[in-house]
């Protein structure tokens, strides 16, 4: 349980339900008359895994972009650790420990796996503007980078050029890169999207593993993963919050069944999961090999 | 084809011996354009920014050095230094305005700013307008060595080129270069890791502009001439061609590309095909884009990797 987790690690002993790492109030995003996000108020508990679900076009990714400042909200406020970050720049938000992933795996494809992680580690060094020094000064970071790769099972691929990795491994690398910044809040945008069965389980286990000591907010389509990981679920529909609660509460809600589960069932039949997906991945792997 | 120490030493030695076989002025022209292309490649190949106004920096370096050499009688090394600094300053201002834009908009902003400068230089009294600055004295290096001797000048130009080439190499393989490559590879991800990417792009832009200025200053000394050709957008396009032909994003590519382009131009312009130079260059460009996008050096590296890797 996340509450227990957090108590253990911080030693704080107050009511966890009031300790929110991220809060939004009445967040609105309009695109030329179309309201993509409509009065969304989220409260993300510290130490929890919070899932954002909803049918396609419900505004999940837009919410992510608002939270990480890749988009500016039309109105509303975002509080991170009680601090108003509504007007901040994306890089500054990242520096506060709020790190996101992307729907399509966000790696640096023509750099090695080790370099990918090291670029994240380099952020906290003071040498990232030093164009007159050799990159050998970065070598002390290698050990820490290898440790992180070890955590996601990629140590043996350290010298591989990232573009040659399979899709599942790219996503694992992305998580290792994010972890390198030791984020307080990780935002994962569909971490298992487009994966085959085995990769989904590996990544889900990985997310569970790295959720210790930190908060995770994830957009996820795969309800199996959501039921396994999420402590709390917010359902979005047409940009607005439909309902919120734990998996049992949410899945029992008739409105959710109507709005989401029906759609999800259709999607599975269409082959978004799992057979079609793994086929796609294999094709991708062959193409890159 | 990794650059081991003996190989580098061999190449440097070849450069030292080259003027014994090849006409030094031609070699100097190649080196100036090679440096220009290397500077440009730092932006296009390693940061992912296509500047379409790099002639502005080459020309600024040339005009400032030319003006100072004619009117103040300073030594050539100071003249070159001033030209380089001037190009760096213009680069700092232009970069500030341009790096906030992305993709095609970045290219358009740099082109527009370069055209602005072109018309300034056309009208300004100190540039000689259409005539340009002619008869720029080469002077005495450190007040001692007479640079009217082409062989002496060649070694000075060669030293400048090696410095510029080394600086690009160092920048690419530095902690800063790692971030540049990250921005080139996936800019949103670099942002989400907390990097303020516009600042990194700006620094890269200024380094590139200053090196382009260094190339322009040196070129003015070689040809004793600074003219509107050096700030014309034709030249901004030519440097794109040199870089793509040689291999964008490779260290040696721009050098090879500049060598090939300058050689072709030199041989054709003297002969019967002189009037068709632009057409021939255009055809080469199209072939390059259609058939070997990695450029000469890029394709060679791929071949070696595939067959011996």
Interface residues (C-beta under 8 A of the other chain):
Chain A: X68 X70 X89 X90 X91 X92 X94 X95 X99 X100 X101 X102 X106 X107 X108 X109 X110 X111 X115 X118 X119 X120 X122 X123 X125 X127 X128 X129 X130 X131 X132 X133 X134 X135 X137 X138 X177 X181
Chain B: X170 X171 X173 X174 X175 X176 X177 X178 X179 X181 X182 X185 X186 X188 X189 X190 X191 X192 X193 X194 X195 X196 X197 X199 X200 X203 X207
